[in-house]
Amino acid sequence: MKGLAQVRSYERSVRLLMVNQFTINLGFYMLMPYLATHLAGPLGLAGWLVGLILGVRNFSQQGMFLIGGTLADRLGYKPMIIAGLVLRTVGFAVLGLVESVPALLAASAATGLAGALFNPASRAYLAADAGERRVEAFALFNVFYQAGILLGPLVGMVLTGVDFRVTCLVASGIFAVLSLVQIRALPARRAEDRKTGEGVLTQWRGIFANRPFLLFSVAMVGSYVMSFQVYLALPLEVRRLGGEGRFGTAAVAVLFAVSGLSTILFQTKVTAWCKARMEPGRALVWGLLTMGVAFTPLLLASAVPVPGGGVGRWLLASVPPTLSALLLALGTMIAYPFEMDTIVRLAGDRLVATHYGLYNTICGVGITLGNLLTGAALDAARDAGMSALPWLALCALGLLCGGALYGLHRGGRLAPPAPQSRSEPVTV
């Protein structure tokens, strides 16, 4: 009830953006976890084609974030949110109705581009309308975000049990309804500095010259690499020890449930505790360090002889990864609201959507490279019999990124830039 009261205390636009994010994640995660199986199974596509179709979606989203953010700052937040939702409506419907590879590639690219359009716009809109309560607003935003991730696959599992096309059409219908709601209910909102007379290239050069922002973005890449291991390294470790049967499937499901439910239940409490006791820079450092420490249960478990079977093996396969998932969720809860607020502050409240867009691109590229290296570490560990190697590397990554943020904080690099004089007045 207290959480609902917090949500109601914000303006209508902020409340709607939170519900939007829940619904976006609900529709996305009820479809995407089952897309690869549909492509490889009923459609009979080769593995490389499945990888290509899924990769095109990720590439089109990560590669277009900067464009999406720039358009949001120049044209307004609401048009980009609606455009992204409509594009995903079409893309999801096509994924369920076509079988040709070119059409599937086009639909996959459209769903990725959709995310590049509405993600920077919605975050910049939320930051603008939440005002001085940005940190608390982003904490609540993360609760809605995780709730969608948690519920989406469950709904998708039920619908896909009937037919994957039903899943696609229902997801498309959700985005269609959401589009209509935005058109009718979301107030128009533009960036306050949209008429400074600067061209796009001039604005981009200014952002790329914002050294503290770029250093912060690179330092935060590690947080996304580490948090992504809930979907990569932790499930692989569960299945390595627990097998591919019912136990392995259930243990992986517990990982996701622990991560999502802990955020839903404790995000706002963690944020309030941190805000009352530390500066944003310190909170970010502690968040990254917590995420690095999250892999110590797996590191310690690697020193334990693996039981041949029975309850002992099940406990070894499930308990350390679950503890790691819980600590990763805690680290994210500590860092995320302050991370989103720091981007706005480093942008100087100027071209916020464009800054979010570039930030997402940098982190997206970092996730790709980080996952490649994590996968290589997992393979090397298996081949060399050094099961501790991936967990040592991930712990070191947390310490390295936490140390980098500590240096930025102590050096004053996370403070807002000095106001710039402008030859033209700012218009709203």
Secondary structure, DSSP 4 states (H G I P E B T S, - for coil): -HHHHHHHTS-HHHHHHHHHHHHHHHHHHTTHHHHHHHHHTTT---HHHHHHHHHHHHHHHHHHHHHHHHHHHHH-HHHHHHHHHHHHHHHHHHHHH---HHHHHHHHHHHHHHHHHHHHHHHHHHHHHHGGGHHHHHHHHHHHHHHHHHHHHHHHHHHHHH-HHHHHHHHHHHHHHHHHHHHHHSPP---TTTTS---HHHHHHHHHT-HHHHHHHHHHHHHHHHHHTTTTHHHHHHHHHH-SSHHHHHHHHHHHHHHHHHHHHHHHHHHHHHHHHS-HHHHHHHHHHHHHHTTHHHHHHTTSPPPSSHHHHHHHHHHHHHHHHHHHHHHHHHHHHHHHHHHHHHTTTSSHHHHHHHHHHHHHHHHHHHHHHHHHHHHHHHHHT-TTHHHHHHHHHHHHHHHHHHHHHHTTTTSPPPPPP-SS----
